Structure formats: C-alpha cells, structure tokens
Amino acid sequence: MKRPTIHDVAAAAGVSRGTVSRVLNGDRYVSTAARVAIERAIAETGYVVNRNARSLVTQRSGSVVMVLSEPHEKIFEDPNYSTTIRTAIRRLGERDLSLVMMIAGDDGDRDRVLRYVKGGHADGVLLLSTHAGDPLVEALRSTGVPAVSCGAVIGMESVIPFAACDERGGARQMTEHLIARGRRKIAMITGPMDTPGGIQRLEGFAEVLGRKASKKLIEYGDWTRLSGERAMARLLERAPDLDAVFAASDVMASGALATLRAAGRRVPEDVAVGGFDDSSVAASTHPPLTTVRQPLGAIAEETVRMLLELVDGADQVDPVILPTELIVRDSA
C-alpha cells in the first residue's frame, strides 16, 4: 500500500492542505473543530510526518544529541547514565524530539560528534560527564547549536548552562555523618580531578576535616569499581588503622567494600563506608550502602528544560543547583 500523504489527511478531514500543514507545525491559529478533524484523520489514515520534508520548512532536525565524554564501557558500568538517558528520552518525546546518543571517548569519536552537529543533524546538544579542557566543548560552541551540560563544565560555568547537585554540600553531609558516628581517621576515594564531582566532593570533605584531610588519607579513582578496589588497597597499605572511608561514587564504594572484605575488615564495625549518588548499586551491596542521594532524575529534567528553552529561542538560561540528601543504611 502507498504511504498516506498530507493530501490524504486533508481530504479525510475536509480541510485544505495548508490547514493540515499549520497544525503539524504547531500553529495555534487553527480552529478547534479543524484541529480535531485533522487529528482524527491522521489516526484513521496512519499518516506519519516526513521529518526530512519538515526540516526543509522548519530548519530543524527534530533530534537532540547527547554526548557522553567517557570510554564506551563506562556507559554500561555506571547506573547514573541510564537514569539521565531515560529521563531525557521521555522529556524529549513529549516534544516529538528524538535523542541520539554519541560517545566521545577519544579523538576519533570527538571528530564524528563534531561532524554530526556541524552537518545540521541536531537541534541541540546535551553534554554528559565532560572533563576540564575537553576541546570538543569549545568546538561545539563554535557551531552555534544550543548546548547545555548535565553537571558543570569546569572553567565554562558561565558559558555553558548546566544543572547539577550541590557536590560540596553532599560531601560535607557524608563527612559530618562519619564524624558523628565516632570515626576519627577518615579516608577518601575521589573521582577524577578534571570533573566537577571529583574536585568539589574532595573540597567538601576537606572543608569539614581541615588538617585531618591529609594526603596520606586521600586516593584517586575514575568512577569505576576497579579503581575503588585499588584505591582502597593503597589506603589500607598506608593507613591500616583508618576507621572510615568516603568514596565519591557508589560504584567506587562497592569496589572499596570488596577490598575491605578480602582484607578481613568488617563493615561497619572496623571500617565505615560511605558513597555518593544513591544509585541502584547502593541498595545491592553487602552491607547496603550509606550514601548521598543526588536527584539524578530532577537534574536531567532541568537540563532538558534548559536545552528546550534555548532551542525555542531563549537568549540565556540560568544554571540550576539542586540539594542532596544523606541516606543512612548499614555500611556507616
């Protein structure tokens, strides 16, 4: 069968082709009766909008590209990404926009992303997990395509709009909780120092501990479970009498728990463990993980809202920073 056209919809609705076109393009100046008749005709005929034809008229692609600046394997390890992706798909779907996911983990990937955006295939760019000094961010800005970030872009906070949680405040919450539980030698496993989560969570930890936040008690991870395992092993080697550790993500905290278990340390009796995110990992560890909840769904909602406002022609949007919440379970 021939695919139904806009002419078929117009004939079925008893209106002109131009009236159908105005409804499809969101024109508000169409009578309610005509709009209802057109919507019924679309359902009856099975008409589907030809995006290529619409793009010629609207100069829009009908899609948004989400750029994850991490190696390919990390998208499957970190459950935070799935929450952000699900929320973005739902919110964009409400506007009949498609989400295109692209990985920018190396130079070849970054070149492909830039060619895609420059080619006019995206109405907006949603940046996810950017790193300080990433050349792709500046290159994308030069295209003139609206861009926002899920989490601040270090050094470009006043240029790229973003939504994020209160990274420092959340780290302070966890550190103060560990102190209140009587812990006196508290270590930390940080995230990468070229990400806002890595930098600001360490800053919050150090603000509470002051001089007690010594380099001996700080190790660096890369958000992966393996990095949490290795960092915990190095901390135990340097400070075997530590009695608490704050890992800057739940995934790294799960790695720390594995190392402590292998070393014969009881949690929380010997070593209390805290995480950050309140991802699906937190409730599945043994023991369940005390952590800092960042409102990932709300952050994604705000990020998409800002991007849509820019796509619709807003000159600027203000960044959004949302509060965190301490979630106490059995590990601390």
C-alpha positions in Angstrom: 0.0 0.0 0.0 1.1 3.6 -0.7 2.1 5.5 2.4 -0.5 8.1 3.3 0.3 11.7 2.5 -0.6 15.1 3.8 -3.1 15.3 0.9 -4.9 12.2 2.1 -5.1 13.7 5.6 -6.6 16.9 4.2 -9.2 15.0 2.1 -10.2 12.9 5.1 -10.5 15.9 7.4 -12.3 18.1 4.8 -9.8 20.9 5.1 -7.1 22.4 2.9 -3.5 21.0 2.8 -2.3 24.3 4.2 -4.5 23.9 7.3 -3.1 20.4 7.9 0.4 21.8 7.5 -0.2 24.6 10.0 -1.5 22.0 12.6 1.6 19.8 12.0 3.9 22.8 12.5 2.3 23.8 15.8 0.4 26.9 14.6 -2.1 27.9 17.3 -4.3 29.9 14.9 -6.4 27.0 13.7 -10.0 26.4 14.9 -10.6 23.7 17.4 -13.0 21.9 15.0 -10.4 21.8 12.2 -7.7 20.6 14.6 -9.9 17.8 16.0 -10.8 16.7 12.4 -7.2 16.7 11.4 -6.1 14.7 14.4 -8.8 12.2 13.7 -7.8 12.0 10.0 -4.2 11.4 11.0 -5.2 8.5 13.2 -7.5 7.0 10.6 -5.1 7.3 7.7 -2.0 6.3 9.6 -0.1 9.3 8.4 3.4 9.8 9.8 5.2 13.2 9.4 8.1 13.1 6.9 10.9 14.6 9.0 13.0 15.4 6.0 10.3 17.4 4.5 9.5 19.2 7.7 13.2 20.0 8.2 13.2 21.9 4.9 10.5 24.1 6.2 11.4 24.5 9.9 15.2 24.3 9.5 15.2 21.9 12.4 16.3 18.2 12.6 13.8 17.0 15.2 16.6 15.5 17.3 18.9 16.3 20.2 22.3 14.7 20.5 23.5 13.5 24.0 27.3 13.4 24.1 29.0 11.2 26.7 32.6 12.1 27.1 33.8 8.7 28.5 35.1 5.4 27.1 32.4 3.2 25.7 32.5 0.7 28.5 31.6 3.2 31.2 28.1 3.7 29.9 27.3 0.1 30.9 29.0 0.3 34.3 27.7 3.5 35.8 23.9 3.3 36.5 23.6 7.1 36.8 23.8 7.4 33.0 20.8 5.2 32.5 18.7 7.4 34.7 19.7 10.5 32.8 19.1 8.8 29.4 15.7 7.5 30.4 14.6 11.0 31.6 15.9 12.7 28.5 14.1 10.3 26.2 10.8 10.8 28.0 11.0 14.6 28.1 12.1 15.0 24.5 9.5 12.5 23.4 6.8 14.9 24.8 8.0 17.4 22.2 8.3 14.7 19.5 12.1 15.0 19.5 14.4 12.1 19.2 17.5 11.5 21.3 20.7 10.5 19.6 23.4 9.1 21.9 27.0 9.6 20.9 30.2 8.6 22.7 33.2 11.0 22.7 35.9 8.9 24.4 38.7 9.6 22.0 39.8 11.9 19.2 38.1 9.9 16.5 34.8 9.9 18.5 35.0 13.6 19.0 35.6 14.3 15.3 32.4 12.2 14.5 30.4 14.1 17.0 31.5 17.5 15.7 30.8 16.5 12.0 27.4 15.3 13.0 26.4 18.5 14.8 28.0 20.7 12.1 26.0 18.8 9.5 22.8 20.1 10.9 21.6 16.8 12.4 20.9 18.1 15.9 18.8 21.0 17.2 20.7 20.9 20.5 23.5 19.2 22.4 23.2 17.7 25.9 26.7 17.2 27.4 27.2 14.4 29.9 30.3 13.8 32.0 32.5 16.4 30.5 36.1 16.9 31.5 38.1 20.1 32.0 39.9 21.2 28.9 37.9 18.9 26.6 38.4 20.6 23.1 35.1 19.2 21.9 33.2 21.6 24.2 34.7 24.7 22.6 34.3 23.2 19.1 30.6 22.6 19.7 30.1 26.1 21.0 31.5 27.5 17.7 28.8 25.7 15.7 26.1 27.9 17.3 23.9 24.9 18.2 22.4 25.3 21.7 24.3 23.3 24.3 23.7 22.5 28.0 25.5 20.3 30.4 24.4 17.7 33.0 26.9 18.9 35.6 29.1 22.0 35.3 31.8 22.2 32.6 34.9 23.3 34.6 36.1 26.7 33.5 33.0 27.3 31.4 30.4 27.5 34.1 29.3 31.0 33.0 29.2 30.0 29.3 27.6 26.5 29.2 24.3 26.4 31.2 24.1 23.4 33.5 22.1 21.6 36.1 23.9 19.8 38.9 23.6 18.7 42.6 25.3 20.5 45.4 28.6 18.5 45.2 30.4 20.2 48.1 27.3 20.2 50.3 26.7 16.5 49.7 30.4 15.6 50.6 30.1 17.7 53.7 27.0 15.8 54.7 28.7 12.5 54.4 31.9 13.6 56.2 29.9 15.1 59.1 27.9 11.9 59.4 31.0 9.8 59.7 32.4 12.1 62.4 29.1 11.9 64.2 29.4 8.1 64.2 32.6 8.4 66.1 35.0 7.9 63.3 38.4 9.6 63.8 40.6 8.5 60.9 38.6 9.1 57.7 39.9 8.5 54.2 38.5 9.4 50.8 38.5 7.9 47.4 37.9 10.8 45.0 36.6 11.0 41.4 38.8 12.3 38.5 40.3 15.7 39.2 39.2 17.1 35.9 35.5 16.7 36.7 33.3 18.8 39.0 32.3 15.8 41.0 35.9 14.9 41.6 37.0 18.4 42.6 34.0 19.6 44.6 33.4 16.4 46.6 37.0 16.4 47.7 36.7 20.1 48.6 33.6 19.4 50.7 35.4 16.5 52.5 38.4 18.8 53.2 36.3 21.7 54.4 34.9 19.5 57.2 38.1 17.7 58.2 40.5 20.6 57.8 44.1 19.5 58.7 42.9 15.9 59.2 42.3 15.6 55.5 45.9 14.6 54.9 47.3 13.4 51.5 48.0 10.1 53.2 44.3 9.5 53.5 43.3 10.6 50.0 43.3 8.3 46.9 42.1 9.0 43.4 39.7 6.9 41.4 38.0 7.2 38.0 34.4 6.4 39.0 34.9 2.6 38.2 34.6 -0.3 40.7 38.1 -1.4 39.9 39.5 2.0 40.7 37.7 1.8 44.1 39.2 -1.6 44.8 42.7 -0.5 44.0 42.4 2.9 45.9 41.1 1.1 49.0 44.0 -1.3 48.9 46.5 1.6 48.7 44.8 3.3 51.6 45.0 0.2 53.8 48.6 -0.2 53.0 49.4 3.4 54.0 46.9 3.8 56.9 46.0 0.3 58.2 44.3 1.9 61.3 41.8 4.0 59.3 38.2 3.6 60.5 36.1 5.1 57.7 36.3 5.8 54.0 34.1 8.1 51.9 34.1 7.1 48.2 32.9 9.8 45.8 30.6 7.4 44.0 28.6 4.3 44.9 30.3 2.3 42.2 33.8 3.0 43.7 32.4 2.4 47.2 31.3 -1.1 46.1 34.9 -1.7 45.0 36.2 -0.5 48.4 33.8 -2.9 50.1 35.2 -5.8 48.1 38.8 -4.9 49.1 37.9 -4.5 52.8 36.1 -7.8 52.8 39.2 -9.5 51.2 41.4 -7.9 53.9 39.2 -9.3 56.7 37.8 -5.8 57.7 34.3 -5.8 59.0 31.9 -3.1 57.7 30.9 -1.0 59.6 32.4 -2.4 62.8 36.1 -1.9 61.7 35.6 0.5 58.8 32.6 2.6 58.0 32.0 3.1 54.2 30.0 5.9 52.6 29.2 6.5 48.9 27.7 9.2 46.7 24.8 9.1 44.2 22.3 6.7 45.8 22.3 4.7 42.5 20.9 1.2 42.2 24.3 -0.1 43.4 23.8 1.4 46.9 21.0 -0.9 47.9 22.6 -4.0 46.4 25.9 -4.0 48.2 26.6 -6.0 51.4 26.0 -4.3 53.7 23.7 -1.8 52.0 25.5 1.4 51.4 25.1 4.7 53.3 25.3 7.3 50.6 24.5 10.8 49.5 21.5 11.0 47.2 21.8 13.3 44.3 18.4 13.9 42.5 19.5 12.5 39.1 16.0 12.5 37.6 15.4 16.1 38.6 18.9 17.1 37.3 18.1 15.5 33.9 14.7 17.2 33.8 16.2 20.6 34.4 18.9 20.0 31.9 16.4 19.1 29.2 14.2 22.0 30.1 17.0 24.5 29.7 18.0 23.0 26.4 14.5 23.2 25.0 14.2 26.8 26.1 17.4 27.6 24.2 16.2 25.6 21.1 13.0 27.6 21.2 15.0 30.9 21.1 15.8 31.9 24.6 18.8 34.2 24.8 20.1 32.6 28.0 19.0 30.3 30.9 20.3 30.3 34.5 22.2 27.3 36.0 20.3 25.1 38.5 21.9 23.5 41.6 19.8 21.1 43.5 20.2 19.9 47.1 21.4 16.4 48.1 20.2 14.1 50.9 22.0 11.8 53.2 20.7 8.3 53.0 21.7 6.2 56.0 21.9 2.4 55.6 24.1 -0.3 57.3 27.6 0.5 56.0 28.1 3.6 58.1 
